[in-house]
Amino acid sequence: MSTFDDIMVEITPQVLLKAYACGIFPMAESAEDNALYWIEPERRGILPLDDVHVPRRLARTIRQETFEVRIDNSFSGVIEGCATSRPGRRSTWINNRIRELYSELFKLGYCHTVEVWRKDKMVGGLYGVHLGGAFFGESMFSEERDASKVALIYLVGRLKYGGFKLLDTQFVTDHLKRFGTVEVKRDEFQRLLEGALSRRGDFLGLPATLPGSSVLQLVSQTSKTACSTP
């Protein structure tokens, strides 16, 4: 692991995209540390899009449409939510350089948000990077029960509809295991990444107003049935 500063390379959105294409992503030690580090884990977390488990109670919440889900509506709100400390959770690794770089990726159309709202207040969400047929999940947050989980399921439905082949979670947590996230070795991840990058995923293809029941149906389908792109 080495810092961007050690390599003495100018940090640009294009550099980050090339890093993602190689299976590398940046992190900071803390929100206060302005240095960024290249990370390439020996074992990588992925959520297989054809084998996602939706807990029964969460499925009921999605069908009832307790929340409103918006796409790419407020990147600043999502990254602020992801960086904020909460009871039982210290502040994250998201520093000012991360905010600036991913804001630029968002403006260029390579970074996306899935936002969960209730009564005009954002209560959860996630953001990540879109490259080819791969989506690299970066961070998520929740201010209400199930809000981040709803965002994840809506993300999966959107990726399957758009013809994506890989959802990278970077690491495996107990939270993500509940949905079917698994670890793969580095060489296996590289193989999956190469295949995904050869495709053209359409993140914005799924209608934003799709009912929750339809999203759940998408998530339960195989990719051959769900994909709308070749």
Backbone as CSV, one residue per row, in Angstrom:
resi,resn,N_x,N_y,N_z,CA_x,CA_y,CA_z,C_x,C_y,C_z
1,MET,0.847,-1.186,0.000,0.000,0.000,0.000,0.880,1.232,0.000
2,SER,0.623,2.159,-0.895,1.410,3.382,-0.974,0.488,4.567,-1.181
3,THR,0.939,5.747,-0.795,0.111,6.927,-0.949,0.249,7.491,-2.348
4,PHE,-0.763,8.245,-2.745,-0.666,8.982,-4.001,0.533,9.920,-3.950
5,ASP,0.750,10.523,-2.782,1.843,11.471,-2.650,3.193,10.796,-2.845
6,ASP,3.336,9.545,-2.352,4.577,8.811,-2.538,4.876,8.605,-4.020
7,ILE,3.836,8.345,-4.792,4.014,8.073,-6.217,4.227,9.376,-7.000
8,MET,3.876,10.499,-6.379,4.074,11.801,-6.991,3.306,11.917,-8.307
9,VAL,2.051,11.489,-8.294,1.223,11.601,-9.480,0.113,12.600,-9.188
10,GLU,-0.215,13.397,-10.163,-1.305,14.350,-9.983,-2.623,13.590,-9.832
11,ILE,-3.377,13.912,-8.819,-4.638,13.216,-8.575,-5.722,13.880,-9.405
12,THR,-6.263,13.159,-10.339,-7.349,13.637,-11.182,-8.420,12.560,-11.254
13,PRO,-9.626,12.909,-11.667,-10.649,11.889,-11.863,-10.205,10.804,-12.840
14,GLN,-9.451,11.182,-13.868,-8.989,10.202,-14.847,-8.032,9.190,-14.219
15,VAL,-7.176,9.660,-13.309,-6.280,8.752,-12.600,-7.083,7.761,-11.775
16,LEU,-8.119,8.244,-11.106,-8.951,7.353,-10.296,-9.644,6.303,-11.160
17,LEU,-10.143,6.705,-12.309,-10.817,5.752,-13.184,-9.853,4.671,-13.671
18,LYS,-8.624,5.063,-13.979,-7.629,4.073,-14.388,-7.305,3.118,-13.247
19,ALA,-7.272,3.653,-12.020,-7.021,2.816,-10.858,-8.141,1.799,-10.671
20,TYR,-9.399,2.252,-10.768,-10.527,1.337,-10.636,-10.481,0.244,-11.702
21,ALA,-10.092,0.614,-12.910,-10.006,-0.363,-13.990,-8.943,-1.418,-13.724
22,CYS,-7.997,-1.104,-12.844,-6.948,-2.056,-12.453,-7.295,-2.792,-11.166
23,GLY,-8.457,-2.488,-10.579,-8.845,-3.151,-9.343,-8.317,-2.478,-8.098
24,ILE,-7.947,-1.207,-8.203,-7.382,-0.451,-7.085,-8.313,0.702,-6.737
25,PHE,-8.426,1.007,-5.457,-9.267,2.127,-5.049,-8.569,2.915,-3.945
26,PRO,-8.949,4.184,-3.752,-8.283,5.024,-2.753,-9.026,5.048,-1.420
27,MET,-8.272,5.222,-0.347,-8.840,5.458,0.972,-7.907,6.390,1.733
28,ALA,-8.429,7.007,2.785,-7.628,7.814,3.695,-7.619,7.135,5.057
29,GLU,-6.603,7.416,5.852,-6.539,6.851,7.194,-7.674,7.371,8.065
30,SER,-8.043,8.631,7.880,-9.117,9.241,8.651,-9.598,10.481,7.909
31,ALA,-10.688,11.048,8.387,-11.211,12.262,7.764,-10.270,13.435,7.945
32,GLU,-9.435,13.381,8.971,-8.505,14.477,9.241,-7.206,14.347,8.462
33,ASP,-6.878,13.150,7.988,-5.639,12.903,7.254,-5.876,13.200,5.778
34,ASN,-5.117,14.113,5.211,-5.345,14.517,3.825,-4.672,13.616,2.804
35,ALA,-3.878,12.629,3.260,-3.222,11.704,2.334,-4.205,10.629,1.868
36,LEU,-3.996,10.151,0.653,-4.796,9.050,0.112,-3.889,7.862,-0.161
37,TYR,-4.440,6.674,-0.038,-3.673,5.444,-0.209,-4.328,4.561,-1.268
38,TRP,-3.482,3.913,-2.080,-3.980,2.891,-2.996,-4.276,1.628,-2.183
39,ILE,-5.436,1.037,-2.399,-5.808,-0.196,-1.722,-6.104,-1.261,-2.776
40,GLU,-5.491,-2.433,-2.634,-5.777,-3.579,-3.502,-5.796,-4.820,-2.611
41,PRO,-6.942,-5.145,-2.026,-7.017,-6.240,-1.054,-6.665,-7.598,-1.663
42,GLU,-6.093,-8.459,-0.844,-5.840,-9.840,-1.268,-7.151,-10.563,-1.542
43,ARG,-8.161,-10.262,-0.738,-9.491,-10.833,-0.916,-10.486,-9.684,-1.020
44,ARG,-11.377,-9.779,-1.997,-12.270,-8.670,-2.335,-13.719,-9.067,-2.078
45,GLY,-14.499,-8.139,-1.582,-15.920,-8.382,-1.384,-16.710,-8.068,-2.637
46,ILE,-17.582,-8.975,-3.038,-18.500,-8.720,-4.148,-19.888,-9.222,-3.753
47,LEU,-20.908,-8.585,-4.287,-22.285,-9.048,-4.099,-22.768,-9.600,-5.429
48,PRO,-22.809,-10.934,-5.578,-23.240,-11.531,-6.855,-24.656,-11.082,-7.208
49,LEU,-24.822,-10.459,-8.338,-26.111,-9.868,-8.695,-27.197,-10.903,-8.926
50,ASP,-26.820,-12.147,-9.206,-27.819,-13.199,-9.412,-28.130,-13.972,-8.132
51,ASP,-27.547,-13.558,-7.022,-27.749,-14.325,-5.789,-27.859,-13.379,-4.597
52,VAL,-28.750,-12.408,-4.700,-28.948,-11.420,-3.641,-30.111,-11.860,-2.758
53,HIS,-29.874,-11.862,-1.469,-30.912,-12.239,-0.508,-31.556,-10.984,0.070
54,VAL,-32.881,-10.914,-0.005,-33.626,-9.788,0.565,-34.392,-10.290,1.788
55,PRO,-34.031,-9.859,2.996,-34.758,-10.281,4.195,-36.254,-9.979,4.074
56,ARG,-37.060,-10.841,4.639,-38.514,-10.742,4.456,-39.069,-9.397,4.942
57,ARG,-38.607,-8.950,6.103,-39.128,-7.696,6.637,-38.729,-6.518,5.747
58,LEU,-37.502,-6.554,5.204,-37.062,-5.499,4.310,-37.888,-5.496,3.026
59,ALA,-38.184,-6.679,2.509,-39.015,-6.771,1.301,-40.392,-6.146,1.552
60,ARG,-40.935,-6.366,2.741,-42.235,-5.772,3.072,-42.141,-4.245,3.103
61,THR,-41.066,-3.727,3.671,-40.867,-2.279,3.718,-40.782,-1.692,2.312
62,ILE,-40.083,-2.396,1.423,-39.934,-1.913,0.045,-41.276,-1.946,-0.681
63,ARG,-42.038,-3.006,-0.485,-43.361,-3.086,-1.136,-44.288,-1.976,-0.646
64,GLN,-44.199,-1.657,0.632,-45.060,-0.625,1.207,-44.618,0.780,0.802
65,GLU,-43.433,0.879,0.200,-42.888,2.155,-0.257,-42.891,3.182,0.876
66,THR,-42.338,2.743,2.009,-42.206,3.611,3.172,-41.334,4.822,2.862
67,PHE,-40.352,4.618,1.987,-39.423,5.683,1.609,-39.576,6.019,0.129
68,GLU,-39.114,7.207,-0.213,-38.974,7.590,-1.622,-37.508,7.435,-1.996
69,VAL,-37.246,6.822,-3.143,-35.872,6.620,-3.600,-35.599,7.527,-4.793
70,ARG,-34.517,8.287,-4.682,-34.113,9.195,-5.757,-32.701,8.831,-6.220
71,ILE,-32.425,9.155,-7.459,-31.129,8.845,-8.071,-30.407,10.134,-8.461
72,ASP,-29.147,10.253,-8.040,-28.289,11.369,-8.450,-28.909,12.738,-8.160
73,ASN,-29.641,12.824,-7.076,-30.318,14.078,-6.735,-29.434,14.993,-5.883
74,SER,-28.648,14.420,-4.960,-27.830,15.233,-4.060,-26.567,14.469,-3.677
75,PHE,-25.538,14.584,-4.512,-24.284,13.914,-4.182,-23.689,14.467,-2.892
76,SER,-23.734,15.790,-2.732,-23.162,16.398,-1.528,-23.859,15.906,-0.271
77,GLY,-25.171,15.712,-0.340,-25.902,15.210,0.811,-25.534,13.783,1.156
78,VAL,-25.323,12.954,0.138,-24.968,11.557,0.377,-23.577,11.445,0.975
79,ILE,-22.606,12.127,0.393,-21.239,11.977,0.898,-21.111,12.603,2.290
80,GLU,-21.887,13.638,2.553,-21.891,14.200,3.900,-22.480,13.204,4.893
81,GLY,-23.550,12.528,4.494,-24.145,11.513,5.359,-23.198,10.358,5.610
82,CYS,-22.455,9.959,4.588,-21.504,8.857,4.735,-20.333,9.242,5.636
83,ALA,-19.982,10.519,5.674,-18.824,10.971,6.442,-19.158,11.347,7.878
84,THR,-20.436,11.446,8.192,-20.845,11.917,9.514,-20.783,10.802,10.549
85,SER,-20.242,11.120,11.716,-20.207,10.147,12.811,-21.587,10.050,13.466
86,ARG,-21.900,8.850,13.947,-23.176,8.598,14.611,-22.942,7.692,15.809
87,PRO,-23.922,7.574,16.701,-23.761,6.678,17.855,-23.344,5.275,17.406
88,GLY,-22.256,4.781,17.950,-21.760,3.464,17.588,-20.913,3.452,16.344
89,ARG,-20.701,4.631,15.759,-19.898,4.719,14.535,-19.081,5.999,14.549
90,ARG,-17.774,5.873,14.510,-16.923,7.056,14.473,-16.928,7.649,13.070
91,SER,-16.361,8.831,12.937,-16.285,9.450,11.612,-15.512,8.549,10.655
92,THR,-15.825,8.616,9.397,-15.264,7.692,8.421,-13.948,8.216,7.852
93,TRP,-13.452,7.477,6.863,-12.203,7.800,6.184,-12.389,8.868,5.112
94,ILE,-13.578,9.391,4.951,-13.845,10.343,3.865,-13.302,11.715,4.235
95,ASN,-12.197,12.089,3.580,-11.589,13.391,3.853,-11.942,14.379,2.738
96,ASN,-11.379,15.566,2.816,-11.722,16.606,1.844,-11.307,16.228,0.430
97,ARG,-10.198,15.550,0.288,-9.746,15.165,-1.053,-10.702,14.143,-1.675
98,ILE,-11.178,13.210,-0.849,-12.175,12.250,-1.336,-13.425,12.985,-1.802
99,ARG,-13.902,13.919,-0.994,-15.102,14.678,-1.362,-14.921,15.388,-2.707
100,GLU,-13.775,16.042,-2.863,-13.536,16.813,-4.088,-13.420,15.915,-5.311
101,LEU,-12.658,14.825,-5.192,-12.434,13.953,-6.336,-13.707,13.255,-6.785
102,TYR,-14.487,12.771,-5.836,-15.700,12.050,-6.222,-16.801,13.005,-6.657
103,SER,-16.742,14.225,-6.175,-17.651,15.245,-6.693,-17.369,15.501,-8.172
104,GLU,-16.092,15.507,-8.537,-15.734,15.673,-9.944,-16.192,14.469,-10.766
105,LEU,-16.010,13.269,-10.227,-16.488,12.076,-10.935,-18.002,12.122,-11.115
106,PHE,-18.700,12.632,-10.120,-20.157,12.758,-10.211,-20.540,13.712,-11.345
107,LYS,-19.852,14.834,-11.421,-20.144,15.803,-12.481,-19.864,15.218,-13.866
108,LEU,-18.885,14.316,-13.942,-18.528,13.694,-15.214,-19.416,12.500,-15.561
109,GLY,-20.276,12.080,-14.615,-21.195,10.978,-14.871,-20.669,9.609,-14.508
110,TYR,-19.532,9.539,-13.807,-18.960,8.254,-13.423,-19.283,7.865,-11.975
111,CYS,-19.814,8.778,-11.221,-20.176,8.503,-9.842,-21.682,8.723,-9.697
112,HIS,-22.341,7.836,-8.959,-23.797,7.909,-8.823,-24.214,7.736,-7.369
113,THR,-25.408,8.236,-7.082,-25.985,8.074,-5.752,-27.341,7.391,-5.838
114,VAL,-27.640,6.616,-4.816,-28.992,6.111,-4.582,-29.406,6.687,-3.236
115,GLU,-30.439,7.494,-3.232,-30.817,8.255,-2.042,-32.182,7.813,-1.536
116,VAL,-32.314,7.734,-0.230,-33.566,7.328,0.407,-34.109,8.520,1.190
117,TRP,-35.328,8.923,0.836,-35.926,10.126,1.397,-37.230,9.793,2.125
118,ARG,-37.524,10.591,3.142,-38.833,10.568,3.779,-39.251,12.014,4.049
119,LYS,-40.356,12.406,3.432,-40.909,13.754,3.628,-39.850,14.835,3.380
120,ASP,-39.227,14.750,2.228,-38.254,15.755,1.788,-37.010,15.833,2.662
121,LYS,-36.721,14.782,3.414,-35.469,14.695,4.164,-34.745,13.420,3.774
122,MET,-33.460,13.543,3.394,-32.680,12.370,3.067,-32.333,11.631,4.357
123,VAL,-32.697,10.344,4.428,-32.476,9.566,5.646,-31.533,8.391,5.429
124,GLY,-31.005,8.262,4.227,-30.062,7.187,3.935,-29.648,7.234,2.484
125,GLY,-28.621,6.459,2.158,-28.193,6.412,0.773,-26.810,5.811,0.617
126,LEU,-26.355,5.783,-0.607,-25.028,5.253,-0.932,-24.512,5.935,-2.185
127,TYR,-23.200,5.804,-2.388,-22.615,6.295,-3.634,-21.532,5.327,-4.096
128,GLY,-21.244,5.381,-5.376,-20.223,4.507,-5.932,-19.852,4.932,-7.335
129,VAL,-18.892,4.226,-7.899,-18.324,4.553,-9.210,-18.802,3.550,-10.251
130,HIS,-19.181,4.071,-11.402,-19.668,3.266,-12.528,-18.619,3.290,-13.632
131,LEU,-18.171,2.098,-14.014,-17.180,1.976,-15.085,-17.528,0.733,-15.900
132,GLY,-17.895,0.934,-17.159,-18.298,-0.206,-17.988,-19.509,-0.893,-17.379
133,GLY,-19.382,-2.216,-17.173,-20.449,-2.984,-16.552,-20.150,-3.303,-15.098
134,ALA,-19.319,-2.484,-14.465,-18.959,-2.673,-13.056,-19.409,-1.467,-12.239
135,PHE,-19.863,-1.742,-11.027,-20.189,-0.672,-10.092,-19.402,-0.920,-8.822
136,PHE,-18.644,0.099,-8.404,-17.778,-0.007,-7.239,-18.423,0.747,-6.085
137,GLY,-19.018,0.017,-5.151,-19.664,0.656,-4.022,-18.635,1.281,-3.101
138,GLU,-18.854,2.528,-2.708,-17.894,3.246,-1.880,-18.335,3.337,-0.422
139,SER,-19.508,3.849,-0.178,-19.950,4.023,1.206,-21.466,4.182,1.232
140,MET,-22.053,3.912,2.405,-23.485,4.102,2.588,-23.740,4.626,3.996
141,PHE,-24.928,5.178,4.203,-25.287,5.659,5.527,-26.778,5.498,5.746
142,SER,-27.179,5.562,7.000,-28.590,5.413,7.346,-28.900,6.208,8.601
143,GLU,-29.940,7.021,8.539,-30.424,7.752,9.714,-31.722,7.158,10.236
144,GLU,-32.322,6.265,9.460,-33.526,5.562,9.895,-33.359,4.076,9.616
145,ARG,-34.040,3.266,10.373,-33.950,1.831,10.203,-34.265,1.420,8.765
146,ASP,-33.399,0.617,8.206,-33.551,0.023,6.874,-33.263,0.975,5.712
147,ALA,-32.964,2.230,5.985,-32.795,3.185,4.875,-31.644,2.790,3.952
148,SER,-30.486,2.452,4.516,-29.352,2.070,3.660,-29.605,0.727,2.989
149,LYS,-30.353,-0.153,3.645,-30.677,-1.450,3.053,-31.589,-1.279,1.843
150,VAL,-32.541,-0.368,1.963,-33.415,-0.063,0.826,-32.581,0.461,-0.337
151,ALA,-31.631,1.346,-0.044,-30.763,1.890,-1.098,-30.005,0.775,-1.800
152,LEU,-29.504,-0.188,-1.029,-28.736,-1.284,-1.624,-29.600,-2.134,-2.550
153,ILE,-30.815,-2.456,-2.135,-31.687,-3.279,-2.979,-32.086,-2.527,-4.243
154,TYR,-32.370,-1.249,-4.124,-32.682,-0.458,-5.311,-31.468,-0.367,-6.239
155,LEU,-30.275,-0.310,-5.655,-29.062,-0.318,-6.479,-28.955,-1.622,-7.255
156,VAL,-29.165,-2.741,-6.595,-29.071,-4.039,-7.268,-30.069,-4.122,-8.413
157,GLY,-31.307,-3.702,-8.175,-32.310,-3.720,-9.240,-31.892,-2.871,-10.431
158,ARG,-31.335,-1.709,-10.156,-30.888,-0.802,-11.213,-29.717,-1.402,-12.005
159,LEU,-28.796,-2.045,-11.294,-27.643,-2.647,-11.973,-28.075,-3.826,-12.842
160,LYS,-28.982,-4.642,-12.353,-29.435,-5.782,-13.143,-30.193,-5.324,-14.385
161,TYR,-31.044,-4.337,-14.214,-31.791,-3.798,-15.352,-30.844,-3.202,-16.391
162,GLY,-29.769,-2.575,-15.916,-28.841,-1.885,-16.811,-27.761,-2.757,-17.404
163,GLY,-27.780,-4.064,-17.130,-26.821,-4.965,-17.758,-25.464,-5.020,-17.091
164,PHE,-25.371,-4.614,-15.831,-24.101,-4.688,-15.113,-23.769,-6.139,-14.762
165,LYS,-22.478,-6.403,-14.595,-22.016,-7.753,-14.285,-21.302,-7.857,-12.943
166,LEU,-20.921,-6.730,-12.359,-20.121,-6.788,-11.135,-20.526,-5.675,-10.181
167,LEU,-20.798,-6.061,-8.922,-20.999,-5.099,-7.851,-19.912,-5.342,-6.808
168,ASP,-18.942,-4.454,-6.799,-17.796,-4.538,-5.899,-18.134,-3.848,-4.582
169,THR,-18.041,-4.580,-3.467,-18.272,-3.971,-2.154,-16.962,-3.692,-1.433
170,GLN,-15.856,-3.977,-2.081,-14.502,-3.772,-1.540,-14.190,-4.752,-0.418
171,PHE,-14.927,-4.668,0.677,-14.721,-5.564,1.808,-16.033,-6.257,2.155
172,VAL,-15.968,-7.257,3.018,-17.163,-7.972,3.472,-17.420,-7.610,4.929
173,THR,-18.620,-7.150,5.218,-19.034,-6.858,6.586,-20.196,-7.765,6.957
174,ASP,-20.487,-7.862,8.238,-21.639,-8.661,8.677,-22.922,-8.120,8.053
175,HIS,-22.996,-6.805,7.928,-24.166,-6.173,7.317,-24.345,-6.646,5.876
176,LEU,-23.259,-6.666,5.106,-23.350,-7.049,3.696,-23.526,-8.548,3.513
177,LYS,-23.017,-9.344,4.456,-23.184,-10.795,4.370,-24.651,-11.181,4.338
178,ARG,-25.491,-10.424,5.020,-26.925,-10.739,5.078,-27.562,-10.725,3.697
179,PHE,-26.940,-10.006,2.774,-27.499,-9.889,1.424,-26.826,-10.831,0.429
180,GLY,-25.825,-11.571,0.883,-25.166,-12.539,0.009,-23.778,-12.158,-0.426
181,THR,-23.201,-11.111,0.161,-21.841,-10.699,-0.208,-20.837,-11.786,0.152
182,VAL,-19.908,-12.029,-0.756,-18.891,-13.063,-0.552,-17.506,-12.485,-0.830
183,GLU,-16.483,-13.203,-0.387,-15.107,-12.831,-0.680,-14.573,-13.665,-1.831
184,VAL,-13.805,-13.026,-2.697,-13.107,-13.745,-3.762,-11.642,-13.343,-3.719
185,LYS,-10.775,-14.230,-4.201,-9.356,-13.920,-4.245,-9.077,-12.857,-5.305
186,ARG,-7.923,-12.235,-5.173,-7.581,-11.123,-6.053,-7.615,-11.511,-7.530
187,ASP,-7.069,-12.683,-7.871,-7.040,-13.070,-9.287,-8.442,-13.338,-9.822
188,GLU,-9.320,-13.878,-8.959,-10.713,-14.101,-9.377,-11.418,-12.771,-9.571
189,PHE,-11.168,-11.822,-8.686,-11.774,-10.499,-8.842,-11.304,-9.842,-10.140
190,GLN,-10.031,-9.971,-10.446,-9.513,-9.383,-11.677,-10.180,-9.989,-12.904
191,ARG,-10.432,-11.288,-12.853,-11.116,-11.951,-13.974,-12.536,-11.407,-14.121
192,LEU,-13.246,-11.280,-13.002,-14.611,-10.758,-13.037,-14.624,-9.300,-13.498
193,LEU,-13.642,-8.540,-13.036,-13.555,-7.130,-13.410,-13.307,-6.978,-14.901
194,GLU,-12.405,-7.775,-15.439,-12.104,-7.692,-16.873,-13.355,-7.959,-17.703
195,GLY,-14.125,-8.965,-17.311,-15.357,-9.262,-18.034,-16.369,-8.142,-17.922
196,ALA,-16.481,-7.543,-16.734,-17.451,-6.471,-16.518,-17.078,-5.209,-17.290
197,LEU,-15.798,-4.911,-17.359,-15.363,-3.698,-18.043,-15.572,-3.776,-19.555
198,SER,-15.732,-4.976,-20.068,-15.951,-5.137,-21.504,-17.409,-4.857,-21.892
199,ARG,-18.261,-4.640,-20.895,-19.675,-4.365,-21.146,-19.961,-2.883,-20.971
200,ARG,-21.150,-2.480,-21.385,-21.572,-1.094,-21.225,-22.825,-1.076,-20.353
201,GLY,-22.654,-0.857,-19.071,-23.783,-0.802,-18.165,-24.505,0.533,-18.256
202,ASP,-25.823,0.494,-18.149,-26.647,1.702,-18.208,-27.241,1.955,-16.824
203,PHE,-26.600,2.833,-16.054,-27.056,3.076,-14.695,-28.386,3.812,-14.649
204,LEU,-28.653,4.648,-15.625,-29.843,5.496,-15.600,-30.998,4.927,-16.415
205,GLY,-30.865,3.690,-16.867,-31.908,3.118,-17.717,-33.200,2.797,-16.990
206,LEU,-33.119,2.419,-15.727,-34.309,2.034,-14.971,-35.133,3.269,-14.620
207,PRO,-36.441,3.263,-14.915,-37.278,4.423,-14.569,-37.220,4.725,-13.075
208,ALA,-37.077,5.997,-12.739,-36.944,6.397,-11.345,-38.227,6.158,-10.556
209,THR,-39.347,6.088,-11.245,-40.637,5.951,-10.565,-41.098,4.495,-10.447
210,LEU,-40.212,3.538,-10.720,-40.601,2.122,-10.670,-41.053,1.751,-9.258
211,PRO,-42.217,1.085,-9.123,-42.708,0.694,-7.792,-41.748,-0.267,-7.094
212,GLY,-41.793,-0.272,-5.768,-40.934,-1.145,-4.996,-41.123,-2.609,-5.328
213,SER,-42.358,-3.018,-5.580,-42.617,-4.416,-5.914,-41.921,-4.817,-7.207
214,SER,-41.831,-3.896,-8.156,-41.151,-4.181,-9.418,-39.645,-4.265,-9.221
215,VAL,-39.108,-3.445,-8.321,-37.681,-3.510,-8.007,-37.355,-4.869,-7.399
216,LEU,-38.169,-5.333,-6.485,-37.958,-6.645,-5.872,-38.022,-7.752,-6.913
217,GLN,-38.921,-7.625,-7.880,-39.020,-8.622,-8.945,-37.743,-8.639,-9.782
218,LEU,-37.207,-7.460,-10.073,-35.948,-7.380,-10.811,-34.819,-8.064,-10.057
219,VAL,-34.740,-7.810,-8.762,-33.665,-8.364,-7.950,-33.730,-9.880,-7.924
220,SER,-34.931,-10.435,-7.979,-35.097,-11.889,-7.896,-34.877,-12.591,-9.220
221,GLN,-34.827,-11.850,-10.328,-34.654,-12.450,-11.642,-33.185,-12.748,-11.935
222,THR,-32.964,-13.659,-12.859,-31.598,-13.902,-13.339,-31.217,-12.766,-14.264
223,SER,-29.912,-12.576,-14.447,-29.436,-11.474,-15.289,-29.922,-11.621,-16.728
224,LYS,-30.037,-12.837,-17.224,-30.452,-13.056,-18.609,-31.860,-12.515,-18.818
225,THR,-32.716,-12.652,-17.778,-34.073,-12.158,-17.876,-34.134,-10.656,-17.618
226,ALA,-33.337,-10.176,-16.619,-33.465,-8.811,-16.158,-32.799,-7.791,-17.056
227,CYS,-31.713,-8.132,-17.694,-30.927,-7.135,-18.421,-31.692,-6.593,-19.618
228,SER,-31.603,-5.297,-19.808,-32.250,-4.686,-20.956,-31.251,-4.262,-22.021
229,THR,-29.964,-4.447,-21.729,-28.933,-4.082,-22.703,-28.180,-5.326,-23.136
230,PRO,-27.618,-5.335,-24.325,-26.905,-6.516,-24.811,-25.606,-6.735,-24.059
